[in-house]
Every structure is written in C-alpha cells, then in structure tokens.
Amino acid sequence: MKWLILILFLAAFGSIVTGFLTEEPYSQKLIGFGVAGLFIVVFPLFTYYRWKDRSVKDYMLTKENLDKMRDFRDNKKA
C-alpha cells in the first residue's frame, strides 16, 4: 500500500510539474488531473493507510483522557 501511494503521488506531482513546464494545449488539463488525483485518490488512501489500525477513542477528549493529560502535566512539573 505504501508503494502504491508513493507511485500515485509521484504520478500526480509529475503531471502537475509537466503541466507547468510545457506549453501544450492540454497543459491545464495535466495540472487539473494532477491536483484532482492528489485530493481524490492519494490523500484518502494515505489517510486510510495511516489510521487503519488506530482507535479514534484514543484521540477523543473523554474524561479519562483529560485526567491522563492532567496527570502527565502535573508529573512533568514536579
């Protein structure tokens, strides 16, 4: 999955750079497809890949997590 994301990112970035550097009639389309590829394909795949084994509960501000943060802050000051 990591390699697929890297290849798609390089393809989208290459399309954007090629669109900026060439004076072809379709250079604007290259830029547009590159940007669309990044936001519609690459970023969601990257987000899924990075968050697939994590629990959202660990990042929510629940009473237990707030107490852990307060304990950590108090222990760090002492």
Secondary structure per residue as TSV (DSSP state, phi and psi in degrees):
chain	resnum	aa	ss	phi	psi
A	1	M	-	360.0	-39.6
A	2	K	H	-61.9	-40.2
A	3	W	H	-71.4	-36.1
A	4	L	H	-63.0	-44.4
A	5	I	H	-62.9	-42.1
A	6	L	H	-63.6	-43.8
A	7	I	H	-65.1	-43.4
A	8	L	H	-65.7	-37.9
A	9	F	H	-63.6	-45.5
A	10	L	H	-64.7	-37.0
A	11	A	H	-65.8	-44.6
A	12	A	H	-66.3	-43.7
A	13	F	H	-65.5	-40.2
A	14	G	H	-63.0	-37.9
A	15	S	H	-64.5	-41.2
A	16	I	H	-64.9	-47.7
A	17	V	H	-63.7	-43.1
A	18	T	H	-61.4	-40.4
A	19	G	H	-63.3	-37.0
A	20	F	H	-74.4	-33.3
A	21	L	H	-88.2	-18.3
A	22	T	-	-102.6	156.7
A	23	E	-	-110.6	34.6
A	24	E	-	-77.4	158.8
A	25	P	T	-64.8	-23.3
A	26	Y	T	-101.0	16.0
A	27	S	H	-66.3	-34.0
A	28	Q	H	-66.0	-34.9
A	29	K	H	-68.1	-37.2
A	30	L	H	-61.2	-44.0
A	31	I	H	-63.1	-45.1
A	32	G	H	-63.9	-43.7
A	33	F	H	-66.1	-34.9
A	34	G	H	-64.9	-46.2
A	35	V	H	-66.4	-44.1
A	36	A	H	-62.6	-39.9
A	37	G	H	-62.0	-38.9
A	38	L	I	-64.1	-48.8
A	39	F	I	-82.0	-26.1
A	40	I	I	-95.5	-29.3
A	41	V	I	-113.6	-56.3
A	42	V	I	-69.7	-50.0
A	43	F	H	-63.4	-43.5
A	44	P	H	-63.9	-38.9
A	45	L	H	-63.5	-42.5
A	46	F	H	-63.4	-43.5
A	47	T	H	-63.3	-43.8
A	48	Y	H	-62.2	-43.9
A	49	Y	H	-62.5	-39.8
A	50	R	H	-78.0	-27.1
A	51	W	H	-108.1	3.7
A	52	K	T	-67.1	-28.4
A	53	D	T	-107.5	15.6
A	54	R	-	-107.7	155.6
A	55	S	-	-100.7	129.1
A	56	V	G	-66.5	-26.8
A	57	K	G	-61.2	-30.3
A	58	D	G	-66.7	-21.6
A	59	Y	G	-106.2	2.6
A	60	M	S	-89.0	148.5
A	61	L	-	-86.1	80.5
A	62	T	-	-94.1	170.8
A	63	K	H	-61.4	-38.6
A	64	E	H	-65.6	-42.9
A	65	N	H	-68.8	-35.9
A	66	L	H	-64.4	-40.1
A	67	D	H	-63.8	-39.6
A	68	K	H	-62.1	-41.8
A	69	M	H	-65.9	-40.3
A	70	R	H	-65.6	-42.4
A	71	D	H	-62.8	-42.1
A	72	F	H	-63.7	-43.4
A	73	R	H	-64.3	-43.6
A	74	D	H	-66.7	-38.4
A	75	N	H	-69.2	-32.2
A	76	K	H	-71.5	-34.8
A	77	K	H	-70.9	-32.4
A	78	A	-	-77.9	360.0
